[in-house]
């Protein structure tokens, strides 16, 4: 597969991952720098355990982005190596759930894990309709994680 056909997708995935990393890193540093909640603290601030979960999850997204940077869902939607990497990310996301304290973060991570699992299954089954739906769902779920980790 020519590099110039999959490069834009790889760059887009990398940019999304970097955007997610920066948003979680900012949240993590703000939450961990406070020894005690300030009197003006809002309910939207993320507990330190969720800041850790968000940092772990963004690390998983970044790792997946690096692994799949040369994959093109348009050219090779059913690539088995990529499907395996996506499935492993789904399993790793589920392992982050016990650390999450807020329902928003738990729900966002759960939906991402489920979307990735569904995507990998569609890839293994070479189901184009399922693949298209699961790819869209994984992008939506990624947005939910990003929003939950920002504290909305």
Secondary structure, 3 states (H helix, E strand, C coil): CCHHHHHHHHHHHHHHHHHHHHHHHHHHHHHHHCCCCCCCCCCCCCCHHHHHHHHHHHHHHHHHHHHCCCCCCCCCCCCHHHHHHHHHHHHHHHHHHHHCCCHHHHHHHHHHHHHHHHHHHHHHHCCHHHHHHHHHHHHHHHHHHHHHHHCC
